[in-house]
Amino acid sequence: MSNIVKISAEDIIYYIKMACQIPGILEAIATQKIIAEAADKAGIEISTEELQTAADNLRLANRLLKAEDTWSWLEKHHLSLDDLEEIAKINLTSSKLANHLFADQIEPFFYAHQAKYFGAVTYEVILDDEDLALELFYALQEGEISFQEIARQYIQNPETRRAGGYQGIRRRIDFRAEIAAAVFAATPPQILKPIITPKGAHIIAVEEIIKPELDENLRLQIMGDFFTNWLQQQITTVEIVANMQQNTNSQTSTNLVKPA
């Protein structure tokens, strides 16, 4: 039989304080209050159907595909079905408030800052020796060696080596400034002359430049950035006052380890 460790609400609060997590938690609580107040002022309402869809999406996001999965997850996190519904409501309220505040600003912002959302499909090999990098670059230019051969010889990471140095689709902000300038000025397919950074000499093959489209994913990303910045501004304008007095008579406890 396993030992039972009982942990009280006071124990939980004490641990959070000793772990210096109180400021972050207070800011998170204040953020939720700011969202709730702003949503109320905006007259945002949530229908039963919307709440059900949000709850279903929450379960899918946590891979709770079966009823027993949901119950196990709730038990693990010490939540009830009402708590699950409240989490879904909080998430949906945030989403609807963000849409209310910023939906009309997304398209103008996207077209004004379109350059930052261009993508590039690149392959990369980083060398410690600048002279070797130049030698390999000119060999590539003369067709004496292929980029894949260089990747096989000089990339240490097995997965990246097998992929020939493939870096996926990356946006301008994902590159160092000096690399981004060269990559997005390239005429694909093109191999760039080695670029020197503190990490080494970068030999980069630019396969494709992808013009951005304002699809749903990008729209949500931009809206999320707007909403995050707005919340940070709101937090700086409020004073968070917390009553940390504990009820020493509370008998609330949680059995974290149950008998087998």
Contacts in CASP RR format, 6 or more apart in sequence:
PFRMAT RR
TARGET T0000
AUTHOR 0000-0000-0000
METHOD contacts of the structure
MODEL  1
MSNIVKISAEDIIYYIKMACQIPGILEAIATQKIIAEAADKAGIEISTEE
LQTAADNLRLANRLLKAEDTWSWLEKHHLSLDDLEEIAKINLTSSKLANH
LFADQIEPFFYAHQAKYFGAVTYEVILDDEDLALELFYALQEGEISFQEI
ARQYIQNPETRRAGGYQGIRRRIDFRAEIAAAVFAATPPQILKPIITPKG
AHIIAVEEIIKPELDENLRLQIMGDFFTNWLQQQITTVEIVANMQQNTNS
QTSTNLVKPA
1 259 0 8 1.000
1 260 0 8 1.000
2 257 0 8 1.000
2 258 0 8 1.000
2 259 0 8 1.000
2 260 0 8 1.000
3 257 0 8 1.000
4 255 0 8 1.000
4 257 0 8 1.000
4 258 0 8 1.000
4 259 0 8 1.000
5 255 0 8 1.000
5 256 0 8 1.000
5 257 0 8 1.000
6 253 0 8 1.000
6 254 0 8 1.000
6 255 0 8 1.000
7 253 0 8 1.000
7 254 0 8 1.000
7 256 0 8 1.000
8 250 0 8 1.000
8 251 0 8 1.000
8 252 0 8 1.000
8 253 0 8 1.000
8 254 0 8 1.000
9 246 0 8 1.000
9 250 0 8 1.000
9 252 0 8 1.000
9 253 0 8 1.000
10 246 0 8 1.000
10 247 0 8 1.000
10 248 0 8 1.000
10 250 0 8 1.000
13 244 0 8 1.000
13 246 0 8 1.000
16 22 0 8 1.000
16 25 0 8 1.000
17 244 0 8 1.000
22 242 0 8 1.000
22 244 0 8 1.000
26 240 0 8 1.000
26 242 0 8 1.000
27 235 0 8 1.000
27 240 0 8 1.000
30 235 0 8 1.000
30 238 0 8 1.000
30 240 0 8 1.000
31 231 0 8 1.000
31 234 0 8 1.000
31 235 0 8 1.000
32 90 0 8 1.000
34 231 0 8 1.000
34 234 0 8 1.000
34 235 0 8 1.000
34 238 0 8 1.000
35 90 0 8 1.000
35 93 0 8 1.000
35 94 0 8 1.000
35 97 0 8 1.000
35 231 0 8 1.000
36 93 0 8 1.000
38 97 0 8 1.000
38 101 0 8 1.000
38 234 0 8 1.000
39 93 0 8 1.000
39 96 0 8 1.000
39 97 0 8 1.000
39 100 0 8 1.000
42 97 0 8 1.000
42 100 0 8 1.000
42 101 0 8 1.000
44 93 0 8 1.000
44 96 0 8 1.000
44 97 0 8 1.000
44 100 0 8 1.000
46 54 0 8 1.000
46 89 0 8 1.000
46 92 0 8 1.000
46 93 0 8 1.000
46 96 0 8 1.000
50 92 0 8 1.000
51 85 0 8 1.000
51 88 0 8 1.000
51 89 0 8 1.000
51 92 0 8 1.000
54 88 0 8 1.000
54 89 0 8 1.000
54 91 0 8 1.000
54 92 0 8 1.000
55 84 0 8 1.000
55 85 0 8 1.000
55 88 0 8 1.000
57 88 0 8 1.000
58 84 0 8 1.000
58 87 0 8 1.000
58 88 0 8 1.000
58 91 0 8 1.000
59 65 0 8 1.000
59 70 0 8 1.000
62 73 0 8 1.000
63 69 0 8 1.000
64 70 0 8 1.000
64 73 0 8 1.000
70 84 0 8 1.000
73 79 0 8 1.000
74 80 0 8 1.000
74 81 0 8 1.000
74 83 0 8 1.000
74 84 0 8 1.000
78 254 0 8 1.000
79 87 0 8 1.000
94 227 0 8 1.000
97 227 0 8 1.000
98 223 0 8 1.000
98 224 0 8 1.000
98 226 0 8 1.000
98 227 0 8 1.000
99 223 0 8 1.000
101 226 0 8 1.000
101 227 0 8 1.000
101 230 0 8 1.000
102 223 0 8 1.000
102 226 0 8 1.000
102 227 0 8 1.000
102 230 0 8 1.000
103 223 0 8 1.000
105 226 0 8 1.000
106 214 0 8 1.000
106 219 0 8 1.000
106 222 0 8 1.000
106 223 0 8 1.000
106 226 0 8 1.000
107 214 0 8 1.000
109 222 0 8 1.000
109 226 0 8 1.000
110 117 0 8 1.000
110 212 0 8 1.000
110 214 0 8 1.000
110 218 0 8 1.000
110 222 0 8 1.000
114 212 0 8 1.000
115 172 0 8 1.000
115 184 0 8 1.000
116 171 0 8 1.000
116 172 0 8 1.000
116 173 0 8 1.000
117 171 0 8 1.000
117 172 0 8 1.000
117 212 0 8 1.000
117 218 0 8 1.000
118 171 0 8 1.000
118 172 0 8 1.000
118 184 0 8 1.000
118 209 0 8 1.000
118 210 0 8 1.000
118 211 0 8 1.000
118 212 0 8 1.000
119 169 0 8 1.000
119 170 0 8 1.000
119 171 0 8 1.000
119 172 0 8 1.000
119 209 0 8 1.000
119 210 0 8 1.000
119 212 0 8 1.000
120 169 0 8 1.000
120 170 0 8 1.000
120 171 0 8 1.000
120 175 0 8 1.000
120 183 0 8 1.000
120 184 0 8 1.000
120 206 0 8 1.000
120 208 0 8 1.000
120 209 0 8 1.000
120 210 0 8 1.000
121 167 0 8 1.000
121 168 0 8 1.000
121 169 0 8 1.000
121 188 0 8 1.000
121 206 0 8 1.000
121 207 0 8 1.000
121 208 0 8 1.000
121 209 0 8 1.000
121 210 0 8 1.000
122 167 0 8 1.000
122 168 0 8 1.000
122 170 0 8 1.000
122 183 0 8 1.000
122 204 0 8 1.000
122 205 0 8 1.000
122 206 0 8 1.000
122 207 0 8 1.000
123 147 0 8 1.000
123 151 0 8 1.000
123 164 0 8 1.000
123 165 0 8 1.000
123 166 0 8 1.000
123 167 0 8 1.000
123 204 0 8 1.000
123 205 0 8 1.000
123 207 0 8 1.000
124 165 0 8 1.000
124 167 0 8 1.000
124 202 0 8 1.000
124 203 0 8 1.000
124 204 0 8 1.000
124 205 0 8 1.000
125 147 0 8 1.000
125 150 0 8 1.000
125 151 0 8 1.000
125 154 0 8 1.000
125 155 0 8 1.000
125 165 0 8 1.000
125 202 0 8 1.000
125 203 0 8 1.000
126 199 0 8 1.000
126 200 0 8 1.000
126 201 0 8 1.000
126 202 0 8 1.000
126 203 0 8 1.000
127 133 0 8 1.000
127 136 0 8 1.000
127 154 0 8 1.000
127 194 0 8 1.000
127 200 0 8 1.000
127 201 0 8 1.000
127 203 0 8 1.000
128 200 0 8 1.000
128 201 0 8 1.000
129 201 0 8 1.000
130 194 0 8 1.000
130 196 0 8 1.000
130 200 0 8 1.000
130 201 0 8 1.000
132 201 0 8 1.000
133 194 0 8 1.000
133 201 0 8 1.000
133 202 0 8 1.000
133 203 0 8 1.000
134 193 0 8 1.000
134 194 0 8 1.000
134 201 0 8 1.000
136 145 0 8 1.000
136 150 0 8 1.000
136 203 0 8 1.000
137 191 0 8 1.000
137 193 0 8 1.000
137 194 0 8 1.000
137 203 0 8 1.000
139 145 0 8 1.000
140 146 0 8 1.000
140 147 0 8 1.000
140 150 0 8 1.000
140 191 0 8 1.000
140 203 0 8 1.000
141 191 0 8 1.000
147 164 0 8 1.000
147 191 0 8 1.000
147 203 0 8 1.000
147 205 0 8 1.000
148 164 0 8 1.000
150 203 0 8 1.000
151 160 0 8 1.000
151 161 0 8 1.000
151 164 0 8 1.000
151 165 0 8 1.000
152 161 0 8 1.000
152 164 0 8 1.000
155 161 0 8 1.000
155 164 0 8 1.000
155 165 0 8 1.000
160 166 0 8 1.000
169 210 0 8 1.000
172 180 0 8 1.000
172 184 0 8 1.000
173 180 0 8 1.000
175 183 0 8 1.000
176 197 0 8 1.000
178 195 0 8 1.000
178 197 0 8 1.000
179 195 0 8 1.000
179 197 0 8 1.000
179 202 0 8 1.000
179 204 0 8 1.000
182 192 0 8 1.000
182 195 0 8 1.000
182 204 0 8 1.000
183 192 0 8 1.000
183 204 0 8 1.000
183 206 0 8 1.000
184 209 0 8 1.000
186 192 0 8 1.000
186 206 0 8 1.000
186 209 0 8 1.000
188 206 0 8 1.000
188 207 0 8 1.000
188 208 0 8 1.000
188 209 0 8 1.000
189 205 0 8 1.000
189 206 0 8 1.000
189 207 0 8 1.000
189 208 0 8 1.000
190 205 0 8 1.000
190 206 0 8 1.000
191 203 0 8 1.000
191 204 0 8 1.000
191 205 0 8 1.000
191 206 0 8 1.000
192 202 0 8 1.000
192 203 0 8 1.000
192 204 0 8 1.000
192 205 0 8 1.000
192 206 0 8 1.000
194 201 0 8 1.000
194 202 0 8 1.000
194 203 0 8 1.000
195 201 0 8 1.000
195 202 0 8 1.000
195 204 0 8 1.000
196 202 0 8 1.000
212 218 0 8 1.000
END
